Amino acid sequence: MTKLSAFALLGLTLLTACSTVPPTKPIAAPPTNTYAKADWKALPQVADADLEAGFAAWRSACPRLKSDAVWASTCAAAATVQNTPTAIRRFLQDNLQVYALRAGGHRADGLITGYYEPVYSGSLTRTAKATVPVYGVPSDMVSVQLDDLYPELKGKRLRGRLEGRVLRPYDDSAKISAQGAKAPVLAWLTNPMDLQFLQIQGSGRIRLDDGRQLRIAYADQNGHRYRPIGRWLVEQGELKKEDVTMDAIRTWANAHPARVPELLASNPSYVFFTKGPDGDEGPHGSLNVPLTAGYSVAVDRNVVPLGSLLWLSTTRPDGTPVVRPVAAQDTGGAIAGEVRADLYWGTGDAAGKLAGDMKQKGNLWLLWPKGAALPTSTAVE
C-alpha cells in the first residue's frame, strides 16, 4: 500500500506529489518547531490492550530495521521485552523520548483519516461484466531514481516515456483509460469506480466467481500528481466539502454514470499493481511489512521516518476516543504534513465504511530513541 510524493523537472510533472521542487533546490525541511520535546506524563492514557497491540505492531517491523542507524539498537532491545503492560511501559520510557508533533504556528491539532483493503468482484479474464483492466507496470514506462545525483531528493523518482532520446511525461489516467497501456492485465473489475478506489487505497483483493480472492498490491505510478476526485465534485457544486466521503462519491457516480469518465479524468494519477502476498495477514505497506488493522498508519516520511513509533489521540467518526501507540509503516500521496496520519482499519466493507468516514481532528507524538538526532529539525525545549 504505497503512496507517493511529487516533483517537477524541466517543466515536466513526471512524479507523484503534492509539491513541486526544482532539482537544484533542496527539499524544504519541516518548520523548526515540528518536534516539541515533551514529558511522558503529557501523553493521554491508553488502555493496556491498545498498548500491547500497538507495541506488537511496531515490533513486527523490527526485522526490517535491523540495519537502520536509528532503530537497530532499540529494536534489538525490544526483542526480549515481555508482552505485558508493565514491561512495555518500562521499555518505552527507558529507551524513547517523547516529542509532540507540531504544525506551522506550533499547532497541535492535525488531520487523521483512514484507509483499508477493499474487496471487489472481478475476473481473471475479460467478460461481459468485467471490462475494467487492472494493469501491471507498463513495459514502456521509465523510472529514474534522482537521489544518485541529488542527495536532497532522497526517495524521489522521475517517471516517463522515452521518445527518441527525450523523456516525456507518461500518459495521464484519462489517456490510459481510453487507449490502454502496454502492460500486463492482472485482472478485470466490473466497475470503474472500484478501480479508482483500489488505486486510492493502494492495494486490495479481487473476489473471483469461484470464491477465490486475488490479492494485488501497489507496484508503481504514472508520475502525475494525485488529485482527489472528491475535490472535483466540490468544485462542480455536486457535493459540499464536509459531505465528501467514499460512500457519497460512489452514490453520486451511480446516479451519474455518463459523467463518471469526467470524474475519473479529474485525477491524472494512475496506479499500477502487482500480485500481492497470499495468506490472511494484512497487506504490505511501504516498509514492506504486513499492516496491522487499527495500529498501522501511513505518514509523511519527510516528518516521520518509516519504522517509527507514534502515540495517536483521535476519535472514530462517531466520537469514540482512539488513543494508542501506532506504527509508521506506510506512506500516501495525500498524506502530507507534520500532524497527519492515515490509520489502516483492515479488510472489507466494515473497515471501508469506517475508513471512508474518517476525517478527524487528532494529535500525534513521536517516540524517538534517546540520544538519536531528530529526522530533519531541532526540538523545542
C-alpha positions in Angstrom: 0.0 0.0 0.0 2.4 2.6 -1.1 1.6 6.2 -1.9 4.0 8.6 -3.5 5.4 12.1 -3.3 5.9 14.6 -6.2 8.4 16.5 -8.2 8.8 18.6 -11.3 11.9 18.6 -13.6 12.5 20.9 -16.6 8.8 21.8 -16.5 7.6 18.2 -16.8 5.4 16.9 -14.0 6.5 13.3 -14.0 6.4 12.4 -10.3 3.5 11.8 -7.9 3.2 14.5 -5.5 1.6 17.3 -3.6 4.5 19.8 -4.1 6.8 20.8 -6.9 10.5 21.4 -6.3 13.2 22.2 -8.9 16.1 19.7 -8.8 18.7 22.4 -8.0 16.9 23.4 -4.7 16.9 21.3 -1.5 13.6 20.0 -0.3 12.2 22.3 2.3 12.7 20.9 5.8 9.7 20.9 8.2 9.4 24.0 10.4 11.9 24.1 13.3 9.0 23.6 15.8 7.9 20.3 14.3 9.2 18.3 17.2 8.5 19.7 20.7 10.1 17.8 23.5 7.5 16.6 26.0 7.3 14.5 29.1 5.8 11.0 29.2 3.1 12.4 31.5 1.9 14.6 28.6 0.7 11.5 26.8 -3.0 10.7 27.1 -3.7 7.5 28.9 -4.0 4.3 26.9 -5.8 1.0 27.6 -3.5 -1.9 28.3 -4.9 -3.9 25.3 -4.1 -1.0 23.0 -0.7 -0.6 24.4 0.2 -4.2 23.8 -1.3 -4.3 20.3 0.4 -1.1 19.2 3.8 -2.2 20.6 3.4 -5.6 18.9 2.6 -3.9 15.6 5.7 -1.7 15.8 7.9 -4.5 16.9 6.7 -6.7 14.0 8.7 -4.4 11.6 12.0 -4.7 13.6 13.5 -7.3 11.3 13.3 -4.7 8.5 15.0 -2.2 10.7 18.0 -4.3 11.9 20.4 -2.2 9.8 18.7 1.1 10.4 21.1 3.5 12.2 18.4 5.0 14.4 16.2 2.0 15.3 18.6 -1.0 15.1 19.7 -1.0 18.8 16.2 -0.1 20.1 14.7 -3.0 18.1 17.3 -5.4 19.4 16.4 -4.4 22.9 12.7 -4.7 22.2 13.1 -8.3 21.1 13.3 -9.5 24.7 10.5 -7.4 26.2 7.7 -9.4 27.6 4.3 -8.5 26.1 2.9 -7.1 29.4 1.8 -3.5 30.0 4.3 -3.1 32.8 7.2 -4.4 30.8 6.3 -2.4 27.7 5.8 0.9 29.6 9.2 0.4 31.3 10.9 -0.3 28.0 9.4 2.7 26.2 10.2 5.1 29.0 13.8 3.8 29.4 14.6 3.9 25.7 12.4 6.5 24.0 12.0 10.3 24.2 8.6 11.9 23.6 8.2 14.7 21.0 4.9 16.3 20.4 4.4 16.9 16.6 3.6 20.4 15.7 2.4 22.1 12.5 3.0 25.7 11.4 2.3 28.2 14.1 3.0 25.4 16.7 -0.4 24.0 16.1 -1.0 20.7 17.9 -4.2 19.6 16.1 -3.9 17.8 12.8 -6.0 15.6 10.4 -6.4 11.8 10.9 -8.0 9.9 8.1 -8.4 6.2 7.5 -7.8 3.6 4.7 -8.4 -0.1 4.2 -8.0 -3.1 2.0 -11.1 -3.3 -0.3 -12.6 -6.4 -1.8 -14.1 -6.1 -5.3 -15.8 -8.5 -7.7 -13.8 -9.3 -10.8 -12.4 -12.0 -13.1 -9.0 -13.2 -14.3 -10.4 -12.9 -17.9 -12.4 -10.2 -19.6 -16.1 -11.0 -19.5 -19.4 -9.2 -20.4 -19.5 -7.7 -16.9 -15.8 -7.5 -16.0 -14.4 -4.9 -18.5 -12.1 -2.7 -16.4 -8.5 -3.8 -16.6 -6.2 -3.8 -13.5 -2.8 -3.1 -15.1 0.7 -4.2 -14.0 3.7 -2.0 -14.7 3.9 -0.8 -18.3 6.9 -2.1 -20.3 7.4 1.4 -21.9 7.5 3.4 -18.6 10.9 4.6 -17.5 11.6 5.3 -13.8 14.7 7.2 -12.8 15.9 7.4 -9.2 17.1 11.0 -8.7 19.0 10.9 -5.4 22.1 9.4 -7.0 22.7 12.9 -8.5 20.7 15.0 -6.0 21.0 13.6 -2.4 18.5 16.1 -1.2 15.9 14.3 -3.4 16.1 11.1 -1.4 13.2 8.9 -2.4 12.2 11.0 -5.4 11.8 9.3 -8.8 11.2 10.6 -12.3 8.7 8.7 -14.5 8.0 9.0 -18.2 8.3 7.5 -21.6 11.3 7.8 -24.0 10.6 9.3 -27.4 13.9 9.0 -29.2 16.3 10.5 -26.7 13.8 12.7 -24.9 12.0 11.7 -21.8 8.3 12.7 -22.0 5.6 12.6 -19.3 3.9 9.3 -19.2 0.2 9.1 -20.1 -2.3 10.5 -17.6 -5.2 8.5 -16.3 -7.7 9.7 -19.0 -5.4 8.5 -21.8 -4.7 5.2 -20.1 -8.4 4.6 -19.6 -9.2 5.5 -23.2 -6.3 3.8 -25.0 -5.0 1.2 -22.6 -1.4 0.7 -21.5 1.5 -1.5 -22.7 1.2 -3.6 -19.5 0.0 -7.0 -18.4 -3.6 -7.2 -17.2 -3.7 -8.8 -13.7 -7.5 -9.0 -13.5 -10.7 -7.3 -14.7 -13.1 -5.4 -12.5 -16.8 -4.8 -13.1 -16.9 -1.1 -12.1 -14.5 1.8 -13.0 -15.1 3.3 -9.5 -13.8 0.1 -7.9 -10.5 0.7 -9.8 -10.3 4.3 -8.7 -10.8 3.4 -5.0 -8.4 0.5 -5.4 -5.8 3.0 -6.6 -6.5 5.3 -3.8 -6.2 2.6 -1.2 -3.0 1.2 -2.8 -3.9 -2.5 -2.5 -6.9 -4.8 -2.3 -8.4 -8.1 -3.1 -10.4 -9.2 -6.2 -13.2 -11.7 -5.5 -13.4 -14.3 -8.3 -16.5 -16.2 -9.4 -15.2 -19.5 -7.8 -14.8 -17.8 -4.4 -11.1 -17.4 -4.5 -9.6 -14.0 -3.8 -6.7 -12.5 -5.8 -4.6 -10.1 -3.8 -3.0 -7.2 -5.6 -0.5 -4.6 -4.3 0.9 -1.3 -5.4 3.8 -1.6 -7.8 4.3 1.9 -9.4 2.5 5.0 -10.6 2.4 7.1 -13.8 4.2 10.1 -12.3 1.2 12.5 -12.4 0.1 14.4 -9.3 -2.7 12.8 -7.3 -5.8 15.0 -7.2 -8.7 13.9 -5.1 -11.9 13.2 -7.1 -13.9 14.5 -4.2 -12.3 17.9 -4.8 -13.7 17.9 -8.3 -17.2 17.1 -7.1 -17.0 20.0 -4.7 -15.7 22.4 -7.5 -18.6 21.2 -9.7 -21.1 22.0 -7.0 -22.1 18.4 -6.8 -21.1 17.9 -3.1 -20.3 20.1 -0.2 -16.8 19.7 1.2 -18.0 18.5 4.5 -20.1 15.8 2.9 -17.3 14.2 0.8 -16.9 10.5 1.8 -16.3 7.4 -0.3 -20.0 6.5 0.1 -21.1 9.9 -1.1 -18.7 9.7 -4.1 -20.0 6.3 -5.1 -23.6 7.3 -4.7 -23.0 10.3 -7.0 -21.3 8.0 -9.5 -24.1 5.5 -9.5 -26.6 8.4 -10.1 -24.5 9.9 -12.9 -22.9 7.1 -14.9 -22.4 9.2 -18.0 -20.2 11.6 -16.0 -18.0 9.0 -14.4 -15.3 9.3 -17.1 -15.2 13.0 -16.5 -14.9 12.5 -12.7 -12.1 10.0 -13.0 -10.2 12.1 -15.5 -10.0 14.9 -12.9 -7.4 12.8 -11.1 -4.5 12.4 -13.6 -2.7 9.9 -11.3 -2.8 6.2 -12.3 -1.5 3.3 -10.1 -0.1 0.1 -11.5 -0.2 -3.1 -9.5 1.5 -6.4 -8.9 0.2 -9.7 -7.4 0.3 -9.4 -3.6 1.2 -12.0 -1.0 -1.1 -14.9 -0.3 -2.5 -15.5 3.2 -4.6 -13.8 5.7 -2.0 -11.3 7.0 -2.5 -7.6 6.3 -1.3 -6.0 3.0 2.2 -4.8 2.9 2.9 -1.1 3.3 5.8 1.0 2.1 8.0 -0.6 4.8 7.2 -4.0 3.2 5.8 -5.5 6.4 2.1 -6.6 6.9 -0.1 -3.8 8.2 -1.9 -4.3 11.4 -5.6 -3.3 11.4 -6.1 -0.4 13.8 -2.4 0.0 14.7 -0.5 0.8 11.4 -0.5 4.3 9.9 0.6 6.0 6.7 2.6 9.1 7.4 4.6 11.9 5.6 8.0 10.3 5.7 9.6 13.8 5.4 8.4 14.3 9.0 8.1 10.7 10.4 10.6 8.1 9.1 9.1 4.7 8.3 9.5 2.3 11.2 8.9 5.0 13.9 6.6 4.6 16.8 3.9 7.2 17.3 1.3 7.9 20.0 -2.1 8.8 18.5 -5.0 10.6 20.1 -8.1 11.0 17.9 -11.7 9.7 17.6 -13.8 7.5 15.4 -16.4 9.2 13.2 -19.0 8.5 16.0 -16.9 10.3 18.6 -15.4 7.2 20.3 -11.9 8.0 21.5 -9.0 6.3 19.8 -5.8 6.6 21.9 -3.0 4.1 21.2 0.6 3.7 20.0 0.7 3.1 16.3 3.5 2.1 13.9 4.5 4.2 10.9 4.6 1.6 8.2 3.1 3.2 5.1 3.0 6.4 3.1 0.4 8.1 0.9 0.2 10.7 -1.8 -2.4 12.6 0.1 -0.6 12.2 3.5 1.4 15.3 3.8 2.1 17.5 6.8 3.5 17.4 10.3 0.4 16.3 12.3 -1.1 14.0 9.7 -1.7 10.2 9.6 -3.9 7.7 7.8 -5.0 4.9 10.1 -5.3 1.4 8.5 -8.6 -0.2 9.5 -8.4 -3.7 7.9 -10.1 -5.6 5.1 -13.7 -5.5 3.7 -16.8 -3.4 3.8 -17.0 -2.6 7.5 -13.4 -1.4 7.5 -14.1 0.5 4.3 -17.1 2.3 5.9 -15.0 3.3 8.9 -12.1 4.4 6.8 -14.2 6.3 4.3 -15.9 8.4 7.0 -12.8 9.3 8.9 -11.8 13.0 8.8 -11.0 13.5 12.4 -9.1 16.1 14.4 -6.1 14.4 16.2 -2.8 14.8 17.9 0.5 12.9 17.4 3.6 12.3 19.4 6.8 10.8 18.1 8.5 8.3 20.3 12.2 8.6 19.3 15.3 6.8 20.5 17.1 8.7 23.2 20.2 10.4 22.0 19.4 10.0 18.3 19.3 13.1 16.1 15.8 14.1 15.1 14.9 13.5 11.5 15.2 17.0 10.0 14.6 19.5 12.7 15.6 20.5 16.2 13.4 20.1 19.2 11.8 22.9 21.0 12.7 22.6 24.7 
